[in-house]
Amino acid sequence: MADPCRPVLSAAERATDAFELFSLASAGVRKSVPFHSAVWTAADPETGLITAPMLVENLGDGEGCATYWESELLGENVLPFRELARASLPAAGLRAATGDLPARSARFRRLLFGQGVHDELRAVLRVGDRPWGLVSLFRNTEAFRPDEIELLADLSGPLAARLRNFTQPCESAPGTDSPAPGLVLFDESGEATSVNAEARHLLALLPKGPAFPSPLGLKLPVWVIGTALQARAIADGRDHGNARVRIRTTEGRWLVCHASCLTGPGGRPGPVALVIEPAAPADLAVLIAEAYGLTSRELQITQLIARGMTTAEIAAMLFISPHTVRDHLKAVFAKTRVSSRGELVALLFTEHYWPALPEPVQARRQCPRMSTSNRRNEGRTFHEPQQ
């Protein structure tokens, strides 16, 4: 019997970017799991919030899509993505999960039922405990069968791994030329009330996708709205997550969007302040490590190499042997497909992607025998390979 996953994964291997991956995967899945409409979106692997790109099929305008995500973050629903991301099976059908009583879901009652949806099949595309994508398939005529749910669950890991690969560095990405962080303010009802020029500039760099109009004269992407909604959900006690998401621009740069709810009169939740700015090194650490499959120790050693530290200095700082450092470095070279420290630093810490971190005070204290040449080079992005 033919494996229904194979044609989907074969098509996914041909994708050149995340949006094309969603398009090819959706077309392949539809042949084995018929559906009437769908949403495929990338997710921030740390917070699980939606980010670019997003593929929406047969679900109407961007405002309706934004309403869908508002219900996801602020409504009391069955099968929220944040719980599905931790479940043993990363896919589930709404009717199967509710005993054929989908009206138990507030989202179904308020949104899906009126659009003629009969059942929703959800999946989180994940590698380990990291969610890289979210999928919703909608069917108007019948419930999704257990074998169809299992098929989407089987695709979760391989599609997530492929999606993760697209976070690897873009060497030719230009700078954002933004002198200051962008700021957008939302009132207590969630309406955007003010925006600075820097935010307008950075928002213009984001990929096209579902958005809805605001009184500010610009359409706000659903990823930005989702981050602001998450901040409101945290303030209201509905969630304990993090209102922070990383978004890749059309030019290949990474931006970070983070929001927090201000305190109003009497200690009540007030407006939401959303900041959007070029991603700092710390914001990209997880993406870099995950994109190349680096362990936390391998990433740590890579960061120290970018500071110009020798094998002996790294071993002394981390309290491991030089032999262990070299073993980790060999693994890093294999995963990133480079053959020298210089190539590694150029690949991961190019000034267009992730500037090398400055050397911490702790490192200077623990490595008093650092060479004069290393001290001279401290803070530079590139260093000659040293042993």
Secondary structure, DSSP 8 states (H G I E B T S, - for coil): ---THHHHHHHHHT-SSHHHHHHHHHHHHHHHS--SEEEEEEE-TTT--EEEEEEEESS--HHHHHHHHHHHHHS--SS-HHHHTTSSSSEEEHHHHTTS-GGGSHHIIIIIGGGT--EEEEEEEEETTEEEEEEEEEESSS---HHHHHHHHHHHHHHHHHHHHTTS--TT------SS-EEEEE-TTS-EEEE-HHHHHHHTTS----EEE-TTSSEEEHHHHHHHHHHHHHHTTS--S--EEEEE-TTS-EEEEEEEEEE-GGG-EEEEEEEEEE--HHHHHHHHHHHTT--HHHHHHHHHHHTT--HHHHHHHHTS-HHHHHHHHHHHHHHHT-SSHHHHHHHHS-TTT-------HHHHHH-TT--HHHHHHTT-S------
